[in-house]
Amino acid sequence: MGLILAGMAGCGGDGPVADSHEGATLRVGTPMQVRVANPLVDYSYNIFAMLATHDTLVRFDAAMRPRPQLALSWEASADGRRWRFLLRGDAHWHDGLPVTAEDVKFTFDYLMAHHGASAWMRTLIKAIAVDGKTVTFDLVKPYSRFLINCGFIVRVLPRHVWETVADPFKPGDARVTLGCGPFVFQQFDVHAGRLTFRRNPAYYGPLPTVPELTIFLNRPLDTLALSLRRGDLDLYYKYASGFPPSHLVALSGTADLRLPEADAMGVPAALGFNLNHRPTNAVAFRRAIAAALDYARMAASLMGRHGKLPDRGFLPPAFGDGPADTALVYAPEESRRLLDQAGYTDTDGDGLRNLPGGGNIVLRLLARADLEGTDALLPILSHNLRAVGLAMTVDRADLSTWIERVQAERFDW
């Protein structure tokens, strides 16, 4: 589920929901921000929808093995171009209607037609066929990640709700929060920063042991740490992340508070380039930037002693070490040599390198405002660039806005 738990107050047992909470509300605190309760418009809400209200064809367990959810079973053809899923027959939407294979087909068709972040599927999926409780995907090419990128990441939508919505950003009165998961959406209080869900007694799977789930949104880390210590929260959650090491000191030694540790299954922070902008579209320029960055200092600023230096293979720590020759190395002299060699020199003598025949190189960095550690990371990046004769400006945005700007290519890196 991508669930990384950093703190539990007043919880017993080994799971995120304990029997001791029977009859109580599970209170979850998060720094994540939600702007609108619409899974196709707000990325953060989509994450909470996956955890609470919307199920997928499959799930993955802690060992990254696929497990049934809406699909009881599945099979792939020998050439990897056809995937067939047999759906369970006892799943229902929160309004009582059954979840059908037509809902699954509709979900993928709708996302490919109306959801920008899902447009990549149009180049992969050739056709979707329905036969009773069976859904068959015919692909343009073999795709080894189909189970995770389509079977797990895609939340199945109710056709009878979304077929009335021509534009996901203008749903009108459509019940876009309606799902088939273990919880039913109750309320989003945008002013209080609070999402509320109640237990779905008709859920086909194991029922939650708490009748209600309340998520307190957009809380600063200091506030979350204090609330966990006082027992005002039962759980901390942040998608694909844990509790920042810089704030763990405030929690250590607190009675009735567990701090489980786990290897990261993803990369907590990454820098990417716009391959359609000049000069970041040039391989030589990107290699020069890679050599200019002080990775040890950045890792320490983000993760403290828990940080690990990255490699070019983009391999998360949980999957082991990559080849030695893929290690990223801080080498500002090499960066300057590469920039000179590629023709990015300081032609006007103001201390900043210029584009060939153009003005100063000032890179526009699009930064996630919701990521802990950004404030410490940005000065390091700026200093590293200045040391090799480059400058940058910073645009900070919440996650949903960040995704919109990335899709619109309003950034250099």
C-alpha positions as CSV (number, residue, x, y, z in Angstrom):
1,M,0.0,0.0,0.0
2,G,3.0,2.3,0.1
3,L,2.3,2.8,3.8
4,I,5.3,3.8,5.8
5,L,4.5,4.3,9.5
6,A,6.7,6.5,11.6
7,G,4.8,6.7,14.9
8,M,1.9,5.2,16.7
9,A,0.5,6.5,20.0
10,G,-1.8,4.3,22.0
11,C,-1.8,1.5,19.5
12,G,-1.2,-2.2,20.3
13,G,-0.4,-5.1,18.0
14,D,1.8,-5.1,14.9
15,G,-0.5,-3.4,12.3
16,P,-1.6,0.2,11.7
17,V,-5.0,-0.4,13.1
18,A,-5.2,-2.2,16.5
19,D,-7.9,-4.0,18.3
20,S,-7.6,-1.6,21.2
21,H,-9.2,1.1,19.0
22,E,-12.5,-0.8,18.6
23,G,-15.2,1.9,19.1
24,A,-12.7,4.8,18.7
25,T,-11.6,7.0,15.9
26,L,-8.2,6.4,14.4
27,R,-6.5,9.8,14.3
28,V,-3.8,10.3,11.6
29,G,-1.6,13.3,11.2
30,T,0.2,14.2,8.0
31,P,2.1,17.1,6.4
32,M,0.3,16.2,3.1
33,Q,-2.1,18.9,1.8
34,V,-5.4,18.3,0.1
35,R,-7.0,21.0,-2.0
36,V,-10.2,19.2,-3.2
37,A,-11.7,15.8,-2.5
38,N,-11.4,14.6,-6.1
39,P,-9.1,11.6,-6.8
40,L,-8.5,12.7,-10.4
41,V,-7.7,16.3,-9.6
42,D,-5.8,16.2,-6.3
43,Y,-2.8,13.9,-6.1
44,S,-2.7,13.8,-2.3
45,Y,-6.5,13.0,-2.0
46,N,-5.9,10.2,-4.6
47,I,-3.4,8.7,-2.1
48,F,-5.9,8.7,0.7
49,A,-8.6,7.4,-1.6
50,M,-6.4,4.4,-2.3
51,L,-5.9,3.8,1.4
52,A,-9.5,4.2,2.4
53,T,-12.2,4.3,-0.3
54,H,-11.0,3.1,-3.6
55,D,-9.7,-0.4,-4.3
56,T,-7.5,-1.6,-7.2
57,L,-7.2,-4.9,-9.1
58,V,-4.3,-6.1,-7.1
59,R,-2.2,-5.0,-4.0
60,F,1.4,-5.8,-3.1
61,D,2.4,-7.2,0.3
62,A,5.5,-6.2,2.3
63,A,7.7,-8.5,0.2
64,M,6.4,-6.8,-3.0
65,R,4.4,-9.9,-4.0
66,P,1.1,-9.2,-5.8
67,R,-2.0,-10.1,-3.9
68,P,-5.7,-10.3,-5.0
69,Q,-8.0,-7.3,-4.4
70,L,-10.8,-6.6,-6.8
71,A,-9.2,-9.3,-9.1
72,L,-9.3,-12.8,-7.7
73,S,-6.7,-14.1,-10.1
74,W,-4.8,-13.0,-13.2
75,E,-2.6,-14.3,-15.9
76,A,-0.3,-13.0,-18.6
77,S,0.4,-14.4,-22.0
78,A,3.8,-15.9,-22.8
79,D,4.8,-12.8,-24.8
80,G,3.6,-10.3,-22.1
81,R,1.1,-8.6,-24.5
82,R,-2.1,-9.9,-23.0
83,W,-3.2,-9.6,-19.3
84,R,-6.4,-11.2,-18.1
85,F,-8.1,-10.5,-14.7
86,L,-11.0,-12.5,-13.2
87,L,-12.9,-10.2,-10.9
88,R,-14.5,-11.1,-7.6
89,G,-18.3,-11.1,-7.4
90,D,-18.9,-9.8,-3.9
91,A,-17.5,-6.2,-4.2
92,H,-20.0,-3.3,-4.1
93,W,-19.8,0.4,-4.5
94,H,-20.7,2.4,-1.4
95,D,-24.2,3.1,-2.9
96,G,-24.9,-0.7,-3.1
97,L,-24.3,-1.3,-6.8
98,P,-22.0,-4.1,-7.7
99,V,-18.4,-3.6,-9.0
100,T,-18.3,-5.0,-12.5
101,A,-15.8,-5.7,-15.2
102,E,-17.4,-2.8,-17.2
103,D,-16.3,-0.5,-14.3
104,V,-12.7,-1.6,-14.8
105,K,-12.8,-1.1,-18.6
106,F,-14.5,2.3,-18.1
107,T,-11.9,3.4,-15.6
108,F,-9.0,2.8,-18.0
109,D,-10.9,4.3,-21.0
110,Y,-11.8,7.4,-19.0
111,L,-8.4,8.0,-17.6
112,M,-6.8,7.7,-21.0
113,A,-9.3,10.2,-22.4
114,H,-9.5,12.7,-19.5
115,H,-6.6,12.3,-17.1
116,G,-3.3,13.9,-18.2
117,A,-1.2,11.9,-15.9
118,S,-2.6,8.7,-17.4
119,A,-2.1,9.7,-21.0
120,W,1.0,7.3,-21.2
121,M,-1.4,4.3,-21.2
122,R,-2.7,5.3,-24.6
123,T,0.7,4.2,-26.1
124,L,0.6,0.9,-24.2
125,I,-3.0,-0.4,-24.2
126,K,-4.3,-1.4,-27.6
127,A,-7.7,-2.8,-26.5
128,I,-9.7,-3.8,-23.4
129,A,-12.4,-6.5,-23.6
130,V,-15.0,-7.6,-21.1
131,D,-16.5,-11.1,-20.9
132,G,-18.6,-11.6,-17.8
133,K,-16.3,-11.1,-14.8
134,T,-13.2,-11.2,-16.9
135,V,-11.3,-8.1,-18.2
136,T,-8.6,-8.6,-20.8
137,F,-6.0,-6.0,-21.7
138,D,-4.2,-6.3,-25.1
139,L,-1.0,-4.3,-25.1
140,V,1.0,-2.8,-27.9
141,K,4.2,-4.2,-26.5
142,P,5.3,-6.4,-23.5
143,Y,5.2,-4.5,-20.3
144,S,6.7,-6.1,-17.2
145,R,5.4,-3.4,-14.9
146,F,1.7,-3.8,-15.9
147,L,0.7,-5.3,-12.6
148,I,2.0,-2.4,-10.5
149,N,1.5,0.5,-12.9
150,C,-2.0,-0.5,-14.0
151,G,-3.2,-3.3,-11.7
152,F,-2.1,-1.6,-8.5
153,I,-1.8,2.2,-9.1
154,V,-5.1,2.6,-11.0
155,R,-8.0,3.0,-8.6
156,V,-11.1,1.6,-10.1
157,L,-13.9,4.1,-10.6
158,P,-17.7,3.6,-10.6
159,R,-18.9,3.9,-14.2
160,H,-22.3,5.1,-13.2
161,V,-20.8,8.2,-11.4
162,W,-18.0,9.2,-13.7
163,E,-19.7,8.6,-17.0
164,T,-21.7,11.8,-16.2
165,V,-18.5,13.8,-15.8
166,A,-17.1,15.2,-19.0
167,D,-14.4,17.2,-17.3
168,P,-12.8,15.8,-14.0
169,F,-12.1,19.4,-13.0
170,K,-15.8,20.3,-13.3
171,P,-17.6,17.3,-11.7
172,G,-20.7,19.3,-10.6
173,D,-22.7,17.3,-8.2
174,A,-21.3,13.9,-9.2
175,R,-20.2,11.8,-6.2
176,V,-16.6,11.6,-7.2
177,T,-15.6,10.4,-3.7
178,L,-17.7,7.2,-4.0
179,G,-15.6,4.0,-4.0
180,C,-15.8,0.4,-2.9
181,G,-13.1,0.3,-0.3
182,P,-13.2,-0.4,3.5
183,F,-14.1,3.2,4.4
184,V,-16.8,5.6,3.1
185,F,-16.0,9.2,2.5
186,Q,-17.8,11.4,5.1
187,Q,-16.4,15.0,4.9
188,F,-13.6,17.2,3.8
189,D,-13.3,20.3,5.9
190,V,-10.9,22.5,3.9
191,H,-10.7,25.2,6.5
192,A,-9.9,22.8,9.4
193,G,-7.7,20.7,7.2
194,R,-9.5,17.5,8.1
195,L,-10.7,14.4,6.1
196,T,-13.2,12.1,7.7
197,F,-14.1,8.5,6.7
198,R,-16.4,6.0,8.3
199,R,-16.2,2.2,8.2
200,N,-17.9,0.4,5.3
201,P,-19.9,-2.4,7.0
202,A,-20.6,-4.0,3.6
203,Y,-16.9,-4.3,2.6
204,Y,-16.0,-7.6,1.0
205,G,-12.7,-7.9,2.8
206,P,-11.6,-7.7,6.4
207,L,-13.4,-4.9,8.1
208,P,-11.4,-2.1,9.7
209,T,-11.3,-2.4,13.5
210,V,-12.1,1.3,13.9
211,P,-15.5,2.8,13.0
212,E,-14.0,6.1,11.9
213,L,-10.8,7.4,10.3
214,T,-9.9,11.1,10.6
215,I,-6.9,12.6,8.8
216,F,-5.5,15.9,10.0
217,L,-3.9,17.5,7.0
218,N,-1.1,20.0,6.3
219,R,0.3,19.9,9.8
220,P,3.9,21.1,10.4
221,L,6.3,18.5,11.6
222,D,6.9,20.2,14.9
223,T,3.1,20.2,15.5
224,L,2.9,16.5,14.5
225,A,5.7,15.5,16.8
226,L,4.1,17.4,19.8
227,S,0.7,15.8,19.0
228,L,2.2,12.3,18.9
229,R,4.0,12.8,22.2
230,R,0.8,14.0,23.9
231,G,-1.3,11.2,22.5
232,D,-3.5,13.6,20.5
233,L,-2.7,11.5,17.3
234,D,-2.5,7.8,16.9
235,L,-0.5,7.6,13.8
236,Y,1.8,9.6,11.5
237,Y,1.6,9.1,7.7
238,K,3.3,10.5,4.7
239,Y,3.1,8.8,1.3
240,A,6.3,6.9,0.4
241,S,8.2,8.5,3.2
242,G,8.8,8.3,7.0
243,F,9.2,10.7,9.8
244,P,12.1,13.1,9.0
245,P,15.2,12.1,11.0
246,S,15.7,15.7,12.1
247,H,12.5,15.5,14.1
248,L,13.0,12.0,15.6
249,V,14.9,13.3,18.6
250,A,11.7,15.0,19.8
251,L,9.9,11.6,19.8
252,S,12.5,9.3,21.1
253,G,11.9,8.0,24.6
254,T,8.2,8.9,24.6
255,A,6.1,6.4,26.4
256,D,3.5,4.3,24.4
257,L,5.0,5.5,21.1
258,R,6.5,3.1,18.7
259,L,8.9,4.1,15.9
260,P,9.3,1.2,13.5
261,E,12.0,1.4,11.0
262,A,12.0,0.1,7.4
263,D,14.2,0.4,4.3
264,A,12.8,2.9,1.9
265,M,11.1,1.3,-1.2
266,G,11.5,4.5,-3.1
267,V,13.7,7.5,-3.6
268,P,12.8,10.3,-1.0
269,A,14.1,13.1,-3.1
270,A,15.3,13.4,-6.7
271,L,16.4,16.0,-9.3
272,G,15.2,15.7,-12.8
273,F,15.7,17.7,-16.0
274,N,13.3,19.1,-18.6
275,L,14.6,17.4,-21.8
276,N,12.7,19.9,-24.0
277,H,14.3,23.0,-22.6
278,R,17.7,24.5,-23.4
279,P,20.3,23.9,-22.0
280,T,19.0,21.0,-19.9
281,N,18.2,19.1,-23.1
282,A,21.9,18.6,-23.7
283,V,23.5,15.4,-22.3
284,A,26.8,17.2,-21.8
285,F,25.1,19.9,-19.7
286,R,23.3,17.4,-17.5
287,R,26.5,15.4,-16.9
288,A,28.2,18.7,-15.8
289,I,25.3,19.4,-13.4
290,A,25.6,15.9,-12.0
291,A,29.3,16.4,-11.2
292,A,28.6,19.8,-9.6
293,L,26.4,18.6,-6.8
294,D,27.6,17.8,-3.3
295,Y,25.7,14.6,-2.7
296,A,27.0,13.8,0.8
297,R,26.0,17.2,2.1
298,M,22.5,16.9,0.5
299,A,22.0,13.4,1.9
300,A,23.0,14.6,5.4
301,S,20.6,17.6,5.1
302,L,17.7,15.4,4.1
303,M,18.2,12.2,6.1
304,G,20.9,12.9,8.7
305,R,22.9,9.8,9.6
306,H,20.2,7.6,7.8
307,G,21.1,9.0,4.4
308,K,22.7,7.0,1.6
309,L,24.5,8.4,-1.4
310,P,22.6,7.9,-4.7
311,D,23.8,6.2,-7.9
312,R,23.0,6.7,-11.5
313,G,20.8,3.6,-11.6
314,F,18.1,5.3,-9.4
315,L,18.1,2.2,-7.3
316,P,16.2,2.4,-4.0
317,P,18.2,1.1,-1.0
318,A,15.8,-1.7,-0.4
319,F,16.8,-3.3,-3.7
320,G,20.5,-3.4,-2.9
321,D,23.6,-1.6,-4.2
322,G,24.2,-0.9,-7.9
323,P,27.5,-1.4,-9.7
324,A,30.3,0.6,-8.3
325,D,30.8,2.6,-11.5
326,T,27.3,4.1,-11.2
327,A,28.1,6.1,-8.1
328,L,27.4,9.8,-8.3
329,V,30.5,11.8,-7.3
330,Y,30.9,15.4,-6.3
331,A,33.5,16.8,-8.7
332,P,33.2,20.5,-9.3
333,E,36.4,20.7,-11.3
334,E,35.1,18.1,-13.7
335,S,31.8,20.0,-13.9
336,R,33.7,23.1,-14.9
337,R,35.7,21.2,-17.5
338,L,32.6,19.7,-19.0
339,L,30.8,23.0,-19.2
340,D,33.8,24.6,-20.9
341,Q,34.1,21.8,-23.3
342,A,30.4,22.0,-24.2
343,G,30.8,25.8,-24.9
344,Y,29.0,27.1,-21.8
345,T,31.5,29.8,-20.9
346,D,31.3,33.2,-19.2
347,T,31.5,35.4,-22.3
348,D,30.6,38.7,-20.6
349,G,32.7,38.4,-17.5
350,D,29.9,38.7,-14.9
351,G,30.7,35.4,-13.2
352,L,27.9,33.5,-14.8
353,R,28.2,31.2,-17.8
354,N,26.2,32.0,-21.0
355,L,24.4,30.1,-23.6
356,P,26.3,30.0,-26.9
357,G,25.3,33.4,-28.4
358,G,22.8,34.1,-25.6
359,G,22.3,35.4,-22.0
360,N,23.3,34.1,-18.6
361,I,22.3,30.5,-17.7
362,V,19.7,30.8,-14.9
363,L,18.0,27.5,-14.3
364,R,14.4,27.5,-13.1
365,L,14.0,24.9,-10.3
366,L,10.5,23.6,-9.6
367,A,10.6,22.5,-6.0
368,R,8.0,20.6,-3.9
369,A,6.9,22.9,-1.1
370,D,5.5,20.0,0.9
371,L,8.8,18.0,1.1
372,E,10.6,18.2,4.5
373,G,14.2,19.3,4.0
374,T,13.6,21.5,1.0
375,D,14.6,24.6,2.9
376,A,18.0,23.0,3.7
377,L,18.5,21.5,0.3
378,L,17.9,24.7,-1.8
379,P,20.9,26.7,-0.5
380,I,23.2,23.7,-1.2
381,L,22.0,23.5,-4.8
382,S,22.4,27.2,-5.3
383,H,25.9,27.2,-3.8
384,N,26.9,24.2,-5.9
385,L,25.7,25.8,-9.1
386,R,27.4,29.2,-8.3
387,A,30.7,27.4,-7.7
388,V,30.6,26.2,-11.4
389,G,29.3,29.5,-12.8
390,L,25.5,28.9,-13.0
391,A,22.5,30.4,-11.2
392,M,19.0,29.3,-10.5
393,T,15.6,30.6,-9.5
394,V,13.1,28.7,-7.4
395,D,9.4,28.1,-7.9
396,R,7.8,26.3,-4.9
397,A,4.5,24.5,-5.2
398,D,2.3,22.0,-3.4
399,L,2.2,18.5,-4.9
400,S,-0.8,18.9,-7.1
401,T,0.4,22.2,-8.5
402,W,3.9,20.8,-8.9
403,I,2.4,17.9,-11.0
404,E,0.5,20.4,-13.2
405,R,3.6,22.5,-13.8
406,V,5.7,19.5,-14.6
407,Q,3.1,18.4,-17.2
408,A,3.0,21.9,-18.6
409,E,6.9,21.8,-18.7
410,R,7.1,25.0,-16.7
411,F,10.6,24.2,-15.3
412,D,14.2,23.6,-16.2
413,W,14.9,21.1,-13.5
